[in-house]
Amino acid sequence: MDKKDAHIIVVGNEKGGTGKSTLAMHIIVGLLDKAKKVAVIDLDARQKSVARYLQNRQTFMANGGTKVAMPAFKVVGQSTASLVKDREVEDQQSLQEGLDEFKRDVDFIVIDCPGNDTYLSRLAHALADTLVTPLNDSFIDLDLLGEVSADSFQVKKLSFYTEMVWDSRKFRSASGKPPMDWVVVRTRLASLDSRNNKRVHSALESLQKRIMFRYVPGLYERVIYKELFPSGLTVLDLEKVNSLSHVAARQEVRSLVDSLNVVE
């Protein structure tokens, strides 16, 4: 029996500062932790946050650090052709070449998109089997999904990003592909169960019925998620955890990966 093509997980939104690349990295290592073969395509050729994280991981091992699981990875940059049509053709070719390089050899391809609207990002969204959209725990970030009534939390107007995701879903349907699973993840959650947290939670519960996404809790605001970046590690890579906070962080990451429903 021929091996199925890799399941494509796209981590994307059109807003910077939501912890998107940090979330992507923890999903990647979470899948590796489940003994899955993973490849990564970083479409943010300017920042290269995920690619740099993985390069740090390689350097950590090369300098004598404990061996940790590594995904294959590459950076795909936007075309610089002068004509829009030529740029789009080149972007399609570049992304397809990246997918073709990995799709038969791994279980998952994780694509990290830039925090703005690009043609490459739209291509990736149209190919997503699972789309993961991180949001900061605030009403400001809810605008990424749509204009929300302050009183009823009802959607008054869909955002450009939500409309783009719906167009991607239509494309998949027209191509005969299974429906995309859109997962919205709250990130940088505050430790306290504040009034704002409860209101954002209520708004997202209301939004998910209208916009048709799955809303799941994400990662709390923890130093451990940032301080391991120079070594390219995550809390799942640590041989020993020395605090209850680290134990909780490890469970958070594993719960997040489980909530994606991509591992049988």
C-alpha positions as CSV (number, residue, x, y, z in Angstrom):
1,M,0.0,0.0,0.0
2,D,1.3,3.4,-0.9
3,K,2.0,5.8,1.9
4,K,-0.4,8.7,2.2
5,D,0.8,12.2,1.7
6,A,1.8,14.0,4.8
7,H,-0.9,15.8,6.8
8,I,-0.4,19.6,6.3
9,I,-0.7,21.8,9.4
10,V,-0.6,25.5,8.7
11,V,0.0,27.9,11.5
12,G,-1.2,31.3,10.4
13,N,-3.0,34.6,11.0
14,E,-2.4,38.1,9.7
15,K,-1.4,39.7,13.0
16,G,2.1,39.8,14.5
17,G,2.9,39.4,18.1
18,T,0.6,36.5,18.8
19,G,3.3,33.9,19.6
20,K,2.7,32.2,16.3
21,S,6.2,30.8,15.8
22,T,6.5,29.8,19.4
23,L,3.2,27.9,19.1
24,A,4.4,26.3,15.8
25,M,7.6,25.1,17.4
26,H,5.8,23.5,20.3
27,I,3.4,21.7,17.9
28,I,6.4,20.5,15.9
29,V,8.2,19.1,19.0
30,G,4.9,17.8,20.3
31,L,4.5,15.7,17.2
32,L,8.2,14.5,17.4
33,D,7.5,13.6,21.0
34,K,4.8,11.2,19.7
35,A,7.4,9.6,17.4
36,K,6.0,11.2,14.2
37,K,8.2,12.2,11.3
38,V,7.9,15.9,10.8
39,A,9.0,18.4,8.2
40,V,8.8,22.2,8.5
41,I,8.4,24.9,5.9
42,D,9.0,28.5,7.1
43,L,7.3,31.0,4.8
44,D,8.5,34.0,6.8
45,A,11.8,34.4,4.9
46,R,12.4,37.8,6.6
47,Q,12.1,36.8,10.3
48,K,12.7,33.1,9.9
49,S,11.7,32.6,13.5
50,V,11.0,28.9,13.3
51,A,14.0,28.2,11.0
52,R,16.3,30.0,13.5
53,Y,14.8,28.0,16.4
54,L,15.6,24.8,14.5
55,Q,19.1,26.1,13.6
56,N,19.6,26.8,17.3
57,R,18.5,23.2,18.0
58,Q,21.1,21.9,15.5
59,T,23.8,24.1,17.1
60,F,22.9,22.9,20.6
61,M,23.6,19.2,19.6
62,A,26.7,20.1,17.5
63,N,28.2,21.8,20.7
64,G,27.7,18.6,22.7
65,G,24.2,19.0,23.9
66,T,21.9,16.0,24.4
67,K,20.6,14.6,21.2
68,V,17.0,15.6,20.5
69,A,14.6,14.8,17.7
70,M,14.9,17.0,14.6
71,P,12.5,17.7,11.8
72,A,13.6,18.3,8.3
73,F,13.1,22.0,7.4
74,K,13.5,24.7,4.8
75,V,12.7,28.3,4.2
76,V,10.6,29.3,1.2
77,G,10.9,33.0,0.3
78,Q,8.6,35.2,-1.8
79,S,9.5,35.7,-5.5
80,T,11.1,39.0,-6.4
81,A,9.9,39.0,-10.0
82,S,8.8,42.4,-11.3
83,L,5.4,41.2,-12.6
84,V,2.6,40.1,-10.2
85,K,1.7,37.2,-12.5
86,D,5.3,36.0,-12.6
87,R,5.7,36.3,-8.8
88,E,2.6,34.2,-8.2
89,V,3.8,31.5,-10.6
90,E,7.2,31.4,-8.9
91,D,5.6,31.3,-5.4
92,Q,3.4,28.4,-6.5
93,Q,6.4,26.5,-7.8
94,S,8.6,27.2,-4.7
95,L,5.9,26.0,-2.3
96,Q,5.1,23.0,-4.4
97,E,8.7,22.0,-4.6
98,G,9.0,22.2,-0.8
99,L,5.9,20.0,-0.4
100,D,7.1,17.5,-3.0
101,E,10.5,17.3,-1.2
102,F,8.9,16.1,2.1
103,K,5.3,14.8,1.5
104,R,6.1,11.2,0.9
105,D,8.7,10.8,3.7
106,V,7.0,12.4,6.7
107,D,3.8,12.1,8.6
108,F,3.3,15.9,9.0
109,I,4.4,19.0,7.3
110,V,4.1,22.1,9.5
111,I,4.0,25.4,7.6
112,D,4.7,28.6,9.5
113,C,3.2,31.7,7.8
114,P,4.3,35.3,8.2
115,G,2.1,37.6,10.2
116,N,0.8,39.5,7.2
117,D,-1.1,38.8,4.0
118,T,1.1,37.3,1.3
119,Y,0.4,35.2,-1.8
120,L,2.5,32.4,-0.3
121,S,0.5,32.5,2.9
122,R,-2.8,32.3,1.0
123,L,-1.5,29.3,-1.0
124,A,-0.6,27.6,2.2
125,H,-4.0,28.2,3.8
126,A,-5.7,26.7,0.8
127,L,-3.6,23.5,1.2
128,A,-4.1,23.2,5.0
129,D,-5.6,20.0,6.3
130,T,-5.5,21.6,9.7
131,L,-5.3,25.4,10.2
132,V,-4.1,26.6,13.6
133,T,-4.7,30.3,14.3
134,P,-3.2,31.7,17.5
135,L,-4.8,34.7,19.2
136,N,-3.6,36.7,22.2
137,D,-6.0,36.7,25.1
138,S,-7.6,40.1,24.3
139,F,-10.5,41.6,22.4
140,I,-8.0,43.5,20.2
141,D,-7.0,40.2,18.6
142,L,-10.6,39.1,18.2
143,D,-10.7,41.6,15.3
144,L,-8.6,39.1,13.4
145,L,-11.7,37.0,13.1
146,G,-14.4,39.6,12.9
147,E,-16.0,42.7,14.3
148,V,-17.7,41.7,17.5
149,S,-20.5,43.4,19.4
150,A,-19.4,44.6,22.8
151,D,-22.7,43.6,24.4
152,S,-23.8,40.4,22.7
153,F,-20.5,39.1,21.3
154,Q,-22.3,38.6,18.0
155,V,-20.3,38.9,14.8
156,K,-21.2,42.2,13.0
157,K,-18.8,41.8,10.2
158,L,-16.3,39.2,9.1
159,S,-12.6,40.1,8.9
160,F,-10.6,39.9,5.7
161,Y,-8.7,37.0,7.3
162,T,-11.8,35.0,8.0
163,E,-13.1,35.6,4.5
164,M,-9.7,34.4,3.1
165,V,-10.0,31.2,5.2
166,W,-13.6,30.6,3.9
167,D,-12.3,31.0,0.3
168,S,-9.6,28.4,1.2
169,R,-12.3,26.1,2.3
170,K,-14.2,26.6,-0.9
171,F,-11.1,25.8,-2.9
172,R,-10.5,22.6,-1.0
173,S,-14.2,21.6,-1.5
174,A,-14.0,22.3,-5.2
175,S,-10.7,20.3,-5.4
176,G,-12.4,17.3,-3.8
177,K,-10.3,17.4,-0.7
178,P,-11.7,16.7,2.9
179,P,-12.8,19.8,4.8
180,M,-10.2,21.9,6.5
181,D,-10.2,21.7,10.3
182,W,-9.8,25.3,11.6
183,V,-8.5,25.5,15.2
184,V,-8.3,28.8,17.0
185,V,-5.9,28.7,19.9
186,R,-5.7,31.3,22.7
187,T,-2.1,32.1,23.5
188,R,-0.2,33.9,26.3
189,L,-3.1,33.2,28.7
190,A,-2.9,35.0,32.0
191,S,-2.5,32.9,35.1
192,L,-5.4,34.6,36.8
193,D,-9.0,33.8,35.8
194,S,-9.7,37.5,35.2
195,R,-12.9,39.1,34.0
196,N,-11.3,39.8,30.7
197,N,-10.4,36.1,30.3
198,K,-14.0,35.1,30.9
199,R,-15.3,37.6,28.4
200,V,-12.8,36.6,25.7
201,H,-13.8,32.9,26.4
202,S,-17.5,33.8,26.0
203,A,-16.8,35.7,22.8
204,L,-14.8,32.9,21.2
205,E,-17.5,30.3,22.2
206,S,-20.0,32.5,20.4
207,L,-17.8,33.2,17.4
208,Q,-16.9,29.5,16.8
209,K,-20.5,28.7,16.0
210,R,-20.8,31.5,13.5
211,I,-17.4,31.3,11.8
212,M,-17.1,27.5,12.1
213,F,-13.8,26.9,13.8
214,R,-12.8,24.9,16.9
215,Y,-11.7,26.9,19.8
216,V,-9.2,25.3,22.2
217,P,-7.1,26.6,25.1
218,G,-3.4,27.2,24.3
219,L,-0.3,28.1,26.2
220,Y,-0.1,30.2,29.3
221,E,2.3,33.1,29.6
222,R,5.4,31.2,30.9
223,V,9.0,32.2,30.9
224,I,10.0,28.6,30.0
225,Y,8.4,29.0,26.5
226,K,10.8,31.8,25.7
227,E,14.0,31.1,27.6
228,L,14.8,27.9,25.8
229,F,14.9,29.6,22.3
230,P,18.7,30.1,22.2
231,S,19.2,26.3,22.6
232,G,16.4,25.4,20.2
233,L,14.7,23.3,22.9
234,T,11.2,23.2,24.4
235,V,10.0,22.0,27.7
236,L,9.3,18.5,26.1
237,D,13.0,18.1,25.4
238,L,14.1,18.6,29.0
239,E,15.3,15.3,30.7
240,K,14.3,16.6,34.1
241,V,11.7,19.2,35.1
242,N,12.5,20.9,38.3
243,S,9.3,22.8,39.1
244,L,5.6,22.3,39.1
245,S,5.4,25.2,36.6
246,H,7.5,23.1,34.2
247,V,5.4,20.0,34.7
248,A,2.3,22.1,34.0
249,A,3.9,23.6,30.9
250,R,4.8,20.1,29.6
251,Q,1.2,18.9,30.1
252,E,-0.1,22.1,28.4
253,V,1.9,21.4,25.2
254,R,0.9,17.8,25.1
255,S,-2.8,18.7,25.6
256,L,-2.5,21.3,22.9
257,V,-1.2,18.7,20.4
258,D,-3.8,16.2,21.4
259,S,-6.6,18.8,20.9
260,L,-5.5,19.1,17.2
261,N,-6.9,15.6,16.7
262,V,-4.2,14.8,14.1
263,V,-2.5,11.8,15.8
264,E,-4.4,8.5,15.7
